[in-house]
Amino acid sequence: MICSGRRLIMSEFRQYRCKQIAELRPYIPGEDLAGVSVSQPDREAGSPKQGGMIARNPKNHADQWLVAARYFADNFEPL
């Protein structure tokens, strides 16, 4: 996002297919999420909650984030 005076300039979104396998584990209600990113929209929707998953970057295991249950169900399947 680039701010040019008062006008906000943004690039367009495009669709991409992932080339790698995702590493995820189930969220356990009540677990400490220190070190796990949870987006503000997910927080506002009541996350973290049962069915959510914790994803991690396979090349940096300290980089972790919450994947909401509905998004996980719609976009992931086990190998």
Buried (B, 14 or more C-beta within 10 A) or exposed (E): EEEEEEEEEEEEEEEEEEEEEBEBEEBEEEEEBEEBEBEEEBEEEEBBEEBBBBBBEEEEEEEBBBBBBEBBEEEEEEE
